[in-house]
Every structure is written in C-alpha cells, then in structure tokens.
C-alpha cells in the first residue's frame, strides 16, 4: 500500500512540474529593451516590410515601424520595441529579440 501512495505522489509531483513548466513557456516576457533591442527590431521590421510590402496589413505595419523608430530615437526603448514588434507581427513574421 505504501508503494502505491509513493508512486501516486511521484506521479502527481511530475504532473504538477510539467504543468508549471508549460505555463511558464506560454507567459514569456521580453527582457528590458535597450538601444540594441531597437536596432535589431528595426532591422527585422525593415526586412519584413520589404518582403511583405503588398500584404493587407503592410500600411499599419509601416505606421507601427515609424512609431517605433520615433520612440527608440527618443530613448523610449520599451515603447519603441513594442511598436516594432507589432510591425513585424502585422506582416505575419515573428520578432526575434
């Protein structure tokens, strides 16, 4: 009977550990944005917009990129990075920062 309880406890612990790890993977946050973050995202946004310039959301992506560039130039890296990420996502790409 103790063996069954032990196996049940180990199984439950493993299930909880797997559930906690899966939850953490879906709630990923971005590290604090810096000038380098803005530079990398600006390059990605430019490439994405060049590749997908005829997409339906290309205009909104261009607007987001312009907002992102403006915020980054002003030193508001977090806001700028968020706009740049939106620009990349708008054309169906995944930001890599």
FIROTI-578329 format. One record per residue: residue number from 1; residue in one letter; x, y, z of N, C-alpha, C, O in turn. Coordinates in nm, 2 decimals. Layout:
<atoms>
(NUM "a" (X Y Z) (X Y Z) (X Y Z) (X Y Z)) ...
</atoms>
This chain:
<atoms>
(1 "x" (0.08 -0.12 0.00) (0.00 0.00 0.00) (0.09 0.13 0.00) (0.05 0.22 -0.06)) (2 "x" (0.20 0.13 0.07) (0.29 0.24 0.07) (0.35 0.27 -0.06) (0.37 0.38 -0.10)) (3 "x" (0.38 0.16 -0.13) (0.44 0.18 -0.27) (0.34 0.25 -0.36) (0.38 0.33 -0.44)) (4 "x" (0.21 0.21 -0.35) (0.11 0.28 -0.44) (0.10 0.43 -0.40) (0.09 0.51 -0.49)) (5 "x" (0.11 0.46 -0.28) (0.10 0.60 -0.23) (0.22 0.68 -0.28) (0.21 0.79 -0.32)) (6 "x" (0.34 0.61 -0.27) (0.46 0.68 -0.32) (0.46 0.70 -0.47) (0.49 0.81 -0.51)) (7 "x" (0.42 0.60 -0.54) (0.41 0.62 -0.69) (0.31 0.72 -0.73) (0.33 0.80 -0.82)) (8 "x" (0.20 0.73 -0.65) (0.09 0.83 -0.68) (0.15 0.97 -0.65) (0.12 1.06 -0.72)) (9 "x" (0.22 0.98 -0.54) (0.28 1.11 -0.50) (0.39 1.16 -0.61) (0.39 1.27 -0.64)) (10 "x" (0.47 1.06 -0.65) (0.57 1.09 -0.75) (0.50 1.14 -0.88) (0.54 1.23 -0.95)) (11 "x" (0.40 1.06 -0.92) (0.33 1.09 -1.05) (0.26 1.23 -1.04) (0.27 1.31 -1.13)) (12 "x" (0.20 1.26 -0.92) (0.14 1.39 -0.91) (0.24 1.50 -0.91) (0.21 1.61 -0.97)) (13 "x" (0.35 1.48 -0.85) (0.46 1.58 -0.85) (0.51 1.61 -0.99) (0.53 1.72 -1.03)) (14 "x" (0.53 1.50 -1.06) (0.58 1.52 -1.20) (0.47 1.59 -1.29) (0.51 1.67 -1.37)) (15 "x" (0.35 1.56 -1.27) (0.24 1.63 -1.35) (0.24 1.77 -1.31) (0.22 1.86 -1.40)) (16 "x" (0.25 1.81 -1.19) (0.25 1.95 -1.15) (0.37 2.02 -1.20) (0.36 2.14 -1.24)) (17 "x" (0.49 1.96 -1.20) (0.61 2.02 -1.25) (0.59 2.04 -1.40) (0.63 2.15 -1.45)) (18 "x" (0.54 1.95 -1.47) (0.52 1.96 -1.62) (0.42 2.08 -1.65) (0.44 2.15 -1.74)) (19 "x" (0.31 2.08 -1.57) (0.21 2.19 -1.59) (0.27 2.32 -1.56) (0.25 2.42 -1.63)) (20 "x" (0.35 2.34 -1.46) (0.42 2.46 -1.42) (0.51 2.51 -1.53) (0.52 2.63 -1.56)) (21 "x" (0.59 2.42 -1.59) (0.68 2.45 -1.69) (0.61 2.49 -1.82) (0.65 2.59 -1.88)) (22 "x" (0.50 2.42 -1.85) (0.43 2.46 -1.97) (0.37 2.60 -1.96) (0.37 2.68 -2.05)) (23 "x" (0.32 2.63 -1.84) (0.26 2.76 -1.81) (0.37 2.87 -1.83) (0.34 2.98 -1.88)) (24 "x" (0.49 2.84 -1.78) (0.59 2.94 -1.79) (0.63 2.97 -1.93) (0.67 3.08 -1.97)) (25 "x" (0.63 2.87 -2.01) (0.67 2.88 -2.15) (0.57 2.97 -2.23) (0.61 3.04 -2.32)) (26 "x" (0.44 2.97 -2.19) (0.34 3.05 -2.26) (0.34 3.19 -2.21) (0.27 3.28 -2.28)) (27 "x" (0.39 3.22 -2.10) (0.39 3.36 -2.04) (0.53 3.42 -2.05) (0.57 3.50 -1.96)) (28 "x" (0.60 3.40 -2.16) (0.73 3.45 -2.17) (0.73 3.61 -2.19) (0.64 3.66 -2.26)) (29 "x" (0.81 3.67 -2.12) (0.82 3.82 -2.13) (0.95 3.86 -2.20) (1.05 3.78 -2.20)) (30 "x" (0.95 3.97 -2.25) (1.08 4.02 -2.32) (1.17 4.08 -2.21) (1.12 4.14 -2.12)) (31 "x" (1.30 4.07 -2.23) (1.39 4.13 -2.15) (1.38 4.28 -2.16) (1.33 4.33 -2.26)) (32 "x" (1.43 4.36 -2.07) (1.43 4.51 -2.08) (1.49 4.55 -2.22) (1.60 4.51 -2.25)) (33 "x" (1.42 4.64 -2.28) (1.46 4.69 -2.41) (1.58 4.79 -2.40) (1.58 4.87 -2.30)) (34 "x" (1.67 4.78 -2.49) (1.78 4.87 -2.50) (1.80 4.93 -2.64) (1.72 4.89 -2.73)) (35 "x" (1.89 5.01 -2.66) (1.92 5.06 -2.79) (1.95 4.94 -2.89) (1.90 4.94 -3.00)) (36 "x" (2.02 4.84 -2.84) (2.05 4.72 -2.92) (1.92 4.65 -2.96) (1.91 4.60 -3.07)) (37 "x" (1.83 4.64 -2.87) (1.70 4.58 -2.90) (1.63 4.65 -3.01) (1.58 4.59 -3.11)) (38 "x" (1.62 4.79 -3.00) (1.56 4.87 -3.10) (1.63 4.85 -3.24) (1.56 4.84 -3.34)) (39 "x" (1.76 4.85 -3.24) (1.84 4.83 -3.36) (1.80 4.70 -3.43) (1.78 4.69 -3.55)) (40 "x" (1.80 4.59 -3.35) (1.77 4.46 -3.40) (1.63 4.45 -3.46) (1.61 4.40 -3.56)) (41 "x" (1.54 4.51 -3.38) (1.40 4.50 -3.42) (1.37 4.59 -3.55) (1.29 4.56 -3.63)) (42 "x" (1.44 4.71 -3.55) (1.43 4.79 -3.67) (1.48 4.72 -3.80) (1.41 4.73 -3.90)) (43 "x" (1.59 4.65 -3.79) (1.64 4.57 -3.90) (1.54 4.46 -3.94) (1.51 4.44 -4.06)) (44 "x" (1.48 4.39 -3.84) (1.38 4.29 -3.87) (1.26 4.35 -3.93) (1.21 4.29 -4.03)) (45 "x" (1.21 4.46 -3.88) (1.09 4.53 -3.94) (1.12 4.57 -4.08) (1.03 4.55 -4.17)) (46 "x" (1.23 4.63 -4.11) (1.26 4.67 -4.24) (1.26 4.55 -4.34) (1.21 4.56 -4.45)) (47 "x" (1.32 4.44 -4.30) (1.32 4.32 -4.38) (1.18 4.26 -4.40) (1.15 4.23 -4.51)) (48 "x" (1.11 4.26 -4.29) (0.97 4.21 -4.30) (0.88 4.29 -4.39) (0.81 4.24 -4.47)) (49 "x" (0.90 4.42 -4.38) (0.82 4.51 -4.46) (0.86 4.51 -4.61) (0.78 4.52 -4.70)) (50 "x" (0.99 4.49 -4.64) (1.03 4.47 -4.77) (0.98 4.34 -4.84) (0.93 4.34 -4.95)) (51 "x" (0.98 4.24 -4.76) (0.93 4.11 -4.81) (0.78 4.10 -4.82) (0.73 4.04 -4.91)) (52 "x" (0.71 4.17 -4.73) (0.56 4.16 -4.73) (0.50 4.30 -4.76) (0.39 4.33 -4.70)) (53 "x" (0.56 4.38 -4.85) (0.51 4.51 -4.87) (0.37 4.52 -4.94) (0.30 4.62 -4.93)) (54 "x" (0.32 4.41 -4.99) (0.19 4.40 -5.05) (0.08 4.34 -4.96) (-0.03 4.32 -5.01)) (55 "x" (0.12 4.30 -4.84) (0.03 4.24 -4.75) (-0.08 4.34 -4.71) (-0.06 4.46 -4.72)) (56 "x" (-0.19 4.29 -4.67) (-0.31 4.37 -4.63) (-0.27 4.46 -4.51) (-0.32 4.58 -4.51)) (57 "x" (-0.19 4.42 -4.42) (-0.16 4.50 -4.31) (-0.02 4.57 -4.32) (0.03 4.62 -4.22)) (58 "x" (0.03 4.58 -4.44) (0.16 4.65 -4.46) (0.15 4.80 -4.42) (0.25 4.85 -4.36)) (59 "x" (0.04 4.86 -4.45) (0.03 5.01 -4.41) (0.03 5.02 -4.26) (0.11 5.11 -4.21)) (60 "x" (-0.04 4.94 -4.18) (-0.04 4.95 -4.04) (0.10 4.91 -3.98) (0.14 4.97 -3.88)) (61 "x" (0.16 4.82 -4.05) (0.30 4.78 -4.01) (0.40 4.89 -4.03) (0.48 4.92 -3.94)) (62 "x" (0.38 4.96 -4.14) (0.47 5.08 -4.16) (0.45 5.19 -4.06) (0.54 5.25 -4.01)) (63 "x" (0.32 5.21 -4.02) (0.29 5.31 -3.92) (0.35 5.27 -3.78) (0.41 5.35 -3.71)) (64 "x" (0.34 5.14 -3.75) (0.40 5.09 -3.62) (0.55 5.11 -3.63) (0.61 5.14 -3.53)) (65 "x" (0.61 5.08 -3.74) (0.75 5.09 -3.75) (0.80 5.23 -3.73) (0.89 5.26 -3.66)) (66 "x" (0.72 5.33 -3.79) (0.76 5.47 -3.78) (0.74 5.51 -3.63) (0.83 5.59 -3.58)) (67 "x" (0.64 5.47 -3.56) (0.62 5.50 -3.42) (0.73 5.44 -3.34) (0.79 5.50 -3.25)) (68 "x" (0.77 5.32 -3.37) (0.88 5.25 -3.30) (1.01 5.32 -3.32) (1.09 5.34 -3.22)) (69 "x" (1.04 5.36 -3.44) (1.16 5.43 -3.47) (1.17 5.56 -3.39) (1.27 5.60 -3.33)) (70 "x" (1.06 5.63 -3.39) (1.05 5.76 -3.32) (1.07 5.75 -3.17) (1.15 5.82 -3.11)) (71 "x" (1.01 5.64 -3.11) (1.02 5.62 -2.97) (1.17 5.58 -2.93) (1.22 5.62 -2.83)) (72 "x" (1.22 5.49 -3.02) (1.36 5.45 -2.99) (1.46 5.57 -3.00) (1.55 5.58 -2.92)) (73 "x" (1.44 5.65 -3.10) (1.52 5.77 -3.12) (1.51 5.86 -3.00) (1.61 5.93 -2.96)) (74 "x" (1.40 5.87 -2.93) (1.38 5.95 -2.81) (1.43 5.88 -2.69) (1.42 5.94 -2.58)) (75 "x" (1.48 5.76 -2.70) (1.53 5.69 -2.58) (1.42 5.61 -2.51) (1.45 5.55 -2.40)) (76 "x" (1.30 5.60 -2.56) (1.19 5.53 -2.50) (1.20 5.39 -2.56) (1.11 5.35 -2.64)) (77 "x" (1.30 5.31 -2.52) (1.33 5.18 -2.59) (1.21 5.08 -2.57) (1.18 5.01 -2.66)) (78 "x" (1.15 5.07 -2.45) (1.04 4.98 -2.43) (0.93 5.00 -2.52) (0.87 4.91 -2.59)) (79 "x" (0.88 5.13 -2.53) (0.77 5.17 -2.62) (0.81 5.14 -2.76) (0.73 5.09 -2.84)) (80 "x" (0.93 5.18 -2.80) (0.97 5.17 -2.94) (0.98 5.02 -2.98) (0.94 4.98 -3.09)) (81 "x" (1.03 4.94 -2.89) (1.04 4.80 -2.92) (0.91 4.73 -2.94) (0.89 4.65 -3.02)) (82 "x" (0.81 4.78 -2.85) (0.68 4.72 -2.87) (0.61 4.76 -3.00) (0.55 4.67 -3.06)) (83 "x" (0.63 4.88 -3.04) (0.58 4.92 -3.18) (0.65 4.84 -3.29) (0.58 4.80 -3.38)) (84 "x" (0.78 4.82 -3.28) (0.85 4.75 -3.38) (0.81 4.60 -3.38) (0.79 4.54 -3.49)) (85 "x" (0.78 4.54 -3.27) (0.73 4.41 -3.26) (0.60 4.40 -3.33) (0.57 4.30 -3.41)) (86 "x" (0.51 4.49 -3.30) (0.38 4.49 -3.37) (0.39 4.50 -3.52) (0.32 4.44 -3.59)) (87 "x" (0.48 4.59 -3.57) (0.51 4.60 -3.71) (0.54 4.46 -3.77) (0.50 4.43 -3.88)) (88 "x" (0.63 4.39 -3.70) (0.68 4.26 -3.75) (0.56 4.16 -3.75) (0.55 4.09 -3.85)) (89 "x" (0.49 4.16 -3.64) (0.38 4.06 -3.63) (0.27 4.10 -3.73) (0.20 4.01 -3.78)) (90 "x" (0.24 4.22 -3.76) (0.14 4.26 -3.85) (0.16 4.20 -3.99) (0.06 4.17 -4.06)) (91 "x" (0.28 4.18 -4.03) (0.30 4.12 -4.16) (0.33 3.97 -4.15) (0.37 3.91 -4.25)) (92 "x" (0.29 3.91 -4.04) (0.30 3.77 -4.02) (0.43 3.71 -3.99) (0.45 3.59 -4.00)) (93 "x" (0.52 3.79 -3.94) (0.65 3.74 -3.90) (0.66 3.73 -3.75) (0.58 3.79 -3.68)) (94 "x" (0.76 3.67 -3.70) (0.79 3.65 -3.56) (0.91 3.74 -3.52) (1.02 3.71 -3.57)) (95 "x" (0.89 3.83 -3.43) (1.01 3.91 -3.38) (1.11 3.82 -3.31) (1.08 3.74 -3.23)) (96 "x" (1.24 3.84 -3.34) (1.35 3.76 -3.28) (1.44 3.86 -3.20) (1.54 3.91 -3.26)) (97 "x" (1.41 3.88 -3.08) (1.50 3.97 -3.00) (1.53 3.91 -2.87) (1.60 3.96 -2.79)) 
</atoms>
